[in-house]
Amino acid sequence: MLAVLLAAVGVGVYELGRHVDSASANLASQDSELNQTVYKPAHHSGPSRHTIELAAGSIGGAAGLMVALSLASSLSRPRRRKTTWRATH
């Protein structure tokens, strides 16, 4: 059930991002100031956007996996209270 919930959230976020991206691109195409040439440095420094997205997705996936495993292990434990022997006076 948790996997279905995580998948539904992931699909929802993906679809929302896709709609926002297409609306932004549509509005940007209508703006005359945004259609001018832009200065780009000759040497690109730092990680690419793809690398940043891959790292963020990996960290998010690892966090989700840790939460899922934690919930699964807590649900699979027996609910009985552990009895311990105690010496009486």
C-alpha positions in Angstrom: 0.0 0.0 0.0 2.9 2.3 0.8 4.4 1.6 -2.6 1.1 2.5 -4.3 1.0 5.7 -2.3 4.6 6.7 -3.2 3.9 5.9 -6.8 0.8 8.0 -6.9 2.7 10.9 -5.3 5.5 10.5 -7.8 3.1 10.4 -10.8 1.3 13.5 -9.4 4.5 15.5 -9.0 5.7 14.5 -12.5 2.4 15.5 -14.1 2.3 18.8 -12.2 5.8 19.6 -13.2 5.1 18.7 -16.8 2.0 21.0 -16.9 4.0 23.9 -15.2 6.8 23.4 -17.7 4.5 23.5 -20.7 2.6 26.6 -19.4 5.9 28.3 -18.7 7.3 27.6 -22.2 4.0 28.8 -23.8 4.1 32.1 -21.8 7.8 32.5 -22.5 7.3 32.1 -26.2 4.9 35.1 -26.1 7.3 37.4 -24.2 9.5 39.5 -26.6 12.2 40.1 -24.0 12.8 36.4 -23.5 13.4 35.8 -27.2 16.6 37.8 -27.3 20.1 36.2 -27.5 21.6 35.4 -24.1 25.2 35.6 -23.1 26.7 32.2 -22.3 30.1 31.7 -20.9 32.6 29.9 -23.1 33.6 27.4 -20.3 30.8 25.8 -18.4 31.7 25.2 -14.7 29.9 23.1 -12.2 27.6 20.1 -12.6 25.0 19.9 -15.4 21.3 20.1 -14.7 20.9 16.4 -15.5 23.6 15.5 -12.9 21.8 17.7 -10.2 18.4 16.1 -11.0 19.9 12.6 -10.9 21.5 13.3 -7.5 18.3 14.8 -6.1 16.3 11.8 -7.4 18.8 9.4 -5.9 18.7 11.1 -2.5 14.9 11.2 -2.5 14.7 7.6 -3.6 17.1 6.5 -0.8 15.1 8.4 1.8 11.8 6.9 0.5 13.3 3.4 0.6 14.6 3.9 4.2 11.1 5.1 5.3 9.5 2.2 3.6 11.9 -0.4 5.1 11.4 1.2 8.6 7.7 1.0 8.3 7.8 -2.5 7.0 10.1 -3.7 9.8 8.0 -2.0 12.5 4.8 -3.6 11.1 6.3 -7.0 10.9 7.4 -7.2 14.6 5.2 -9.1 17.0 3.0 -6.9 19.1 3.4 -8.9 22.3 5.1 -7.3 25.2 8.3 -8.9 26.1 8.1 -10.5 29.6 11.3 -10.2 31.7 12.1 -12.1 34.8 12.5 -10.0 37.9 13.7 -11.2 41.2 11.4 -10.3 44.1 12.6 -9.5 47.6 
